[in-house]
Each structure stands twice: as C-alpha cells, then as structure tokens.
Amino acid sequence: MVKQERTKIQNDFENLAIYYRLCSNDNGGRGPAKWEQLKAQIGNDLPSLTKGIEDGRYVVIYKSPMGSNDLIAYEKQADTRGQHVALFGDGHIVTISKDDLVRAKKEKN
C-alpha cells in the first residue's frame, strides 16, 4: 500500500473516531448500535469515510465501549505486509498484524 492510501485511511479513521464518540455520547457511553445511526450522525460530511464503510473496506464494530483496548473499526484488507489500520475507542489509530487484529476482535467477545 502506498503511503498516500495509508494517510487517507488514517484520516478517515480520525473522523470516524469523532463521529463514533458523538454517537457514544448519545448512547450512554456505548458506540452506535448500527450503521444507520452512525450514518445519520455523519450526514454528507465525509464521503470517503461513508464510501469506505458502505463498500466494506472499513469494518465498524457497533455498540462498542470507548476504552483504549476496545476495537471500534479496522481496515478489512491487509496491506502487502499483512498489516491493518485499526481504530480503538480512545481514538488512537495503529497499524497491526493480522494476529494482533484477531486478538483485538476476540477481546470484544
């Protein structure tokens, strides 16, 4: 993946963190229950993010708490090195391996 694409994904996830938190504030500290709720919050402000979610490039985990260990979204397709961009509840964004992504998803259960 080229650096420009990685930067675009990170920008989308920074924006997602903001809107996810706004939904969380409306839901007593839990993230949005479904895409329609999050999409209503985003409106037409972020076409790149909306398209990424609707096309399935970004996977959003709904009803998530907002802690630093709570995975709320990730890039579905790994890059050429097997790395995924992942967003956590406190807003931090990391690039993680497939194994680390699997662990983060399991911690949700």
C-alpha positions, -999 to 999 in steps of 0.1 A, spaced: 0 0 0 13 34 -9 18 60 18 -9 82 3 -35 55 7 -24 48 43 -27 85 51 -63 86 36 -73 56 58 -59 72 89 -77 105 81 -110 86 76 -104 68 109 -97 101 127 -130 114 115 -147 81 124 -134 84 159 -151 118 163 -185 107 150 -184 74 168 -178 93 200 -207 117 193 -229 86 189 -215 72 221 -223 104 240 -259 100 228 -259 63 238 -247 64 274 -211 56 266 -216 29 240 -210 33 203 -237 34 177 -259 3 175 -259 1 137 -246 18 106 -278 39 101 -273 56 134 -237 64 127 -245 75 91 -272 99 104 -245 115 126 -220 118 97 -245 131 72 -229 142 40 -198 155 57 -174 126 49 -180 109 16 -147 90 17 -154 75 51 -190 67 42 -180 50 9 -153 30 28 -178 17 52 -206 10 27 -181 -7 3 -169 -29 31 -133 -17 31 -137 -5 67 -153 -27 93 -170 -9 121 -178 -27 154 -210 -14 167 -221 -10 204 -185 -9 215 -174 8 247 -149 36 242 -118 23 261 -82 22 248 -84 -16 243 -118 -15 226 -115 -20 189 -141 0 171 -130 -2 134 -104 -17 112 -93 -19 76 -107 -51 62 -79 -58 36 -44 -61 49 -16 -43 30 12 -62 13 30 -67 46 -1 -82 62 -9 -51 83 -42 -35 90 -51 0 102 -72 -2 134 -91 23 154 -96 20 192 -122 35 215 -100 62 229 -92 74 193 -58 60 188 -50 45 154 -24 18 149 -12 -4 122 -13 -40 135 -6 -75 122 -34 -100 113 -27 -119 146 -30 -87 167 -62 -79 149 -76 -113 156 -67 -109 193 -83 -74 194 -115 -88 179 -116 -117 203 -114 -93 232 -147 -79 221 -165 -112 229 
